Amino acid sequence: MGEGKAVFRTLAVAPAAALNPECITCTPPQHDPETVFFTDGWKVVLHPSQCGLGNVLLATRRHVPRMADLTPTEWQDFQAVISALEPALERAFGAALINMAYGRNWAYREAEPDPPFRDGQPNPHVHWHITPRYAQPVHFGGMIFDDPTFGEPFEWHKVAVPAEVRRAIIERLRAELGVVLE
């Protein structure tokens, strides 16, 4: 990323989203309407489940199967993203703390692997689950987001959030981060 402050970018989404069927995580930012921002090496995408308000996925932009395969530049970029994203999530929604989880488990499961198997083999893609945690319920977009296991390991569950609330979450994060529209 070079010297100075990191620049976080976003693009206008193409008229028709075109998610990559081989690896949804490999979808370019301009084809994924859930992209919050991206850098040269990483992209941040709103998590499908908002069981924790502001849940995002931080994924490499190129298909990288494990952290050990990251380039030195990708590691520097990762640090810059985390250094900005963690406090932005705290400011944007009042999170008390941020959990980060790296796992490749779903790429290896037999039923509905994510991403799908390639040539009959697991096809993992490096990504992190970034989860804001809340000591008290949070009101946002006409919804109440609760964190019943605050202070304990996070328990994932599906929480459907209307498109307009998802868009508001993305816009709030972009504003906190000073994301530049290209």
Protein Blocks (a to p, Z undefined) as FASTA:
>chain_A
ZZcjdddddddddfbacddfklmklpcfklmmkbfbdcfkbccdddfblfbghiacdddf
bdcfbfklpcfklmmmmmmmmmmmmmmmmmmnopabdcddddfklmmpmghpacddeehi
acdddddddddddfbdcdeehiacddfkgoiacddddddddfklmmmmmmmmmmmnopac
ZZ
